[in-house]
Amino acid sequence: EIREYLDHDRHVVVYVVNYECFNAEGESVDSSKGGIRVCKNHFVYGLRRSQPGISESATGGEITPLSDPRHARTVQNSRYELYWIWSEYYHKHSWIMLIDVRDTIFQQNPFEKVPRTDANANIDSGLLLFFGESVEATRLGKSKYNRDWLTKAYGLKVTKALVDKPTICSGTTMGEQAAIEAYLRAMVVESDETKTVKQGADQGFHNYLYYSNKLANAKAIREIIVQDQGYGLINNLAALRTKD
């Protein structure tokens, strides 16, 4: 029913991914069970057939779909692979928003106030915008969920070093294509290297990438700007849901 509803909107492009998911016993099942189970993303990648001395255009560029050889991971983590693939289709200075839309309300066009880089400018890097959660309501160490995500992926030593840091929401990110593409590749790498399959672990990756300065050397990211909760283009309210 949801897909049928979305298909009627000409401004919405709907993608359907056929995941192979696994239950706790490692048996292949049809459902991700709301994102709790881990899954593989078959046939998203492929191998392009080439022949010596013959151009790809002459052979039609035939692609053989490949089974997913990597570890099974949550849908929340694997979505960054899809974001990365889709981001490749945009100009390097096009602005892209990544957002969890099920609990999002738009009060104005968020792209109206972003700084624009001249498309003809000889600049290969882009801006990246992160959005904080309420500093008064929560910190990385104050939230059990954030502590667990960081500890599972990086260990207790890293978690202790970040306990007082403000929480940056992984569900809302904006940036120019060049910066977004680099950020998404980094998120995929964190998933692959840590092999963390805890639901919601992408928030741990997101905060670790920022506070560890791991993105600082990415040539495609000119600057990372963190906008505080209540003062940015996106206002994260999740941490305030228990407050009057």
N, C-alpha and C positions, 0 to 999 in steps of 0.2 A: 504494500500500500504506500509506503514512503517513497519507493522508487517511482511508482506511477505518478504520485503527486509532483515529484521533482522533475520528471520527464516533461511535464506540461509547461514548464517555465523555460523559455528559450534562452534565458540568461544563465542557466545552470547546466554545467556539463557533468553528467553522472558517470562515475567509474565503478565497476563491480569487480572486486578481487576475489578469486576463488582460493581461499586459504585451505591448507590441510592442517587441521589442529589435532592435538593429542591430549588425552586425559592423564590423570596422575599415574596410571599404569603404563603410559607410553603407547597406548593404543590409538590408532587413527580414528578420529570422530569428525562429524560434520560441523559442529558448533564451537565457537570460541568461548561459549558460556559467559557472555558479557565481558570478555577480555581477560578472564581469569586464566584460561588455558593458553598454552604456547602453541604457535603455529609456524608453518613454513609457507613461503611465498613463491610457489612454483610458476614458471613460465613468464615471470616478469622480465627476466633477462634472457638474452639469446646469443647465439654465435652466428655471425654473418659469414656466409660461404664466400670464399674467394678462390680464384684460379690464377696461377702464375701467368703474367702477361696479359690478363684480361681485366678490364675495369669492372667495378661493382655495378655500374649502370648497365653494362652489357649483359651481365648475368642476372639482372633484376634485383640484385642485393638481397637474395633470399636469406632469411634468418631462421635458424633452427632453435626453437624454444628450449631452455635448459631447466632441469629440476633444481630446486634450491639446495645447494651443497652446505649451507651454513647451519648453525645451531638454531633450533626452534626458539622463537621469541614471541613476546606478547604483541598483539595487534597495535597497542599504543607505541611500542618501539618500532615496529616495521612500517608504520605510517610515514616515518621520516624518510624512508627509502623512496616511497611514492612521491612525497613532497619534493625530494631531490630531483627525481626524474621529471616531474612536471615543471620545476623551476628552470630546467634547461631550455625551455621553449620561449623564454622571455628575453627581451633586450637587457643588457647588463645594468642599465639605470632605471628599468621599470620597477615600480614599487610593488611589493608582494606582502600580503598579510596571511599569517598562519594563526588560526583561531578555532577554539572549540565552540561551534555555533549553537549547540543545543541549549546553552544557558547564556546567550549573548543578545543584547538589545542594542541596535544602532540608533543613536540620537542625532547623528549627522554623518556626512561622508568623511571617513577618517583619512582619506587620501588628499583632501583639500588643503591640509595644513602641513604636509610633509615637505621638507626641503628638496628641491628638484635640481638635478645635475643635467646640464645641457647634453642632449644625446650625442652631439657632435664633439663634445669635449674629449680631449685625449687623457681621460682618467679611467683606469681599469678597475679601481676599487669602489666600494660603496659603503653607505651607512647602515648600521644595524641598530634597531631599537628593541630593548628589553623593557619589561614592565613589572614593577615591584608589587608585592602584596603589602597590606597594612603593617607598618613597622610597630605600631602600638599593639596590634592584636597578635602578631606572631613573629617568630624568628626561626631560622633553620633548626636551632637546637630546642626551641620551645614546642615544635610540632613533632609528635611521635612519628607521623608518616614521613616527614622530611628526614628525620634522623635515621629511620630504617632504610630509606632509599639510598642515602649516602653511605651508610655503614655496609650495606649489602654489596654495593659496587666498589667502594674504595677503602673500607676498613675503618676501625674506630679512631685511629690517629687523625685521619682527614676530617672525620665528623667533629671531633673535639676542637679542631682548629677553626671550624666554621660555625660553631654553635651560636655565636652572637651576630652572625651576618644576616641582613635582611633577606627574606625569601623572594626570589625572582620567579615569576610564574612561567612555566614552560608551555602553557596553553595559549599564550598570546605573544606573538613575535612579529615584528615588521622590519622591512629593510629593502634596500635596492637589490636587484637580482644577484649581482656579483657577490655581495655580502651574505645574502640568504643561502646561496648555493654552497658557499664555503662552510657556513654554520651547519647546514644540513649534513654535509659530508662528515663533519666532525661528530655530530650526534650519532650517525650510523657507526662510525669507528668506535665510539664509547660503548655502544651496545655490543659490538663484535668483540672488543678487547676485554670487557668486564664479564660478558656473557650473563649479565644480570637479567633475570626473567620475572622479577617481582613487579606486579601490576603498579604502574605509576612511576617506575624507576626513571623514566625520561626526565622527570623534574630533578632528580639527583644529577643526571648527566648535565642538564642545562645549567644548574647552579655551579657545579664543579668546573665546567668549561669557563665560566665567567670568573669565578674567584681564584682559580688556579692560574689565570692569565694564559691559558692554553691557546686561546684564539688570538693572542696579541701578535703573534708572528705570521698570521694569515695575511698574505699580501692583498687578497681580495677584500679584506675588511678594513676600511679606512678609519673607522671609529665605532665604538660601541657606546651607546647612550642608554642609561637606565633611567626611565621615567618613574618617579615615585607614585605610589597609589594615591589617586585623587587629583593628580596634577599633570597627567599625561593624556595622550590621545585615547588610551584605553584605561578604564578604571576597574581594577580587579576587586570584587566585593566578597569573594568566597570566605576569606578569613574573618569577615565581619558578620557572618550569618548568625552568630550567637550573641551579638551585641544589640542593645536596644536602639 
